[in-house]
């Protein structure tokens, strides 16, 4: 029964509630639909909280011990937790607040030769299309810059990349695991 | 010019016409990037005397470069990047997930809109790998710029 409920709980996490699946399971296990649903919800809660906090095996075992289930049941629950916590964590990770994130950049070199207000120009420019992801939508923004600013951008962003390699950042990353 | 004491004896309408005519002449000359001889010829055809032509041309020469810059900046273009700011952060947890331990960069491109002068900045987050990809592509663009200038 735990296997069946566990499967339902995971499907619920991946895709959302599925009442018909619960009904089918209720019939198979010969228990009420409500019981199945409560069981699935309880399991879902147990799995998400455990995965969210990334608790150790021992802590998990201690926590479910108070429920008074059989040893065999506790073992199945632990296995269910360990097998699926990585996936659950990645699902939970997508719920966090997010800014648009970088996807890719296309660029193009242009030279302006004339305009309505001035003839005979040579004005180089770099035109770019910045692709960003925002909550599963992709947006593309067209931007332009001149050669001097381009070099400035490169210099600034290379400095930014360099920061991760400094001792300060390395120390923090090391000590916060 | 209407307040200029030297010009107060002249009919204001005439003044306005003169001002407009001079401005048009200067802008047209600037737009076409005309040289001094072309301007002189044009003014001669308008029956201006030599002294006035010389004065006009000298003044024009003095301000020619500034004029070109001004004319060159008029016109539409896509949003123009003027600067970039970045922030490096290390995420420890959020309310959905604890112990995330992930570094990420927040990059803001300061953008100027030539039309409205507004600043619709573009901000986005990225991982270190993504930032490396971005910088790589920008460097490709810079390299191809360099090659183009050597042609």
Interface residues (C-beta under 8 A of the other chain):
Chain A: X52 X53 X54 X89 X92 X93 X95 X96 X97 X98 X99 X100 X101 X102 X104 X105 X107 X109 X111 X115 X116 X117 X118 X119 X120 X121 X123 X124 X125 X126 X127 X128 X130 X132 X141 X142 X143 X144 X145 X146 X147 X149 X150 X151 X152 X153 X154 X156 X157 X158 X160 X161 X163 X164 X169 X172 X173 X176 X177
Chain B: X30 X31 X32 X33 X68 X71 X72 X74 X75 X77 X78 X79 X80 X81 X82 X83 X84 X85 X86 X88 X90 X92 X94 X95 X96 X97 X98 X99 X100 X101 X103 X105 X106 X107 X109 X111 X122 X123 X124 X125 X126 X128 X130 X131 X132 X133 X134 X135 X137 X138 X139 X140 X141 X142 X144 X145 X148 X149
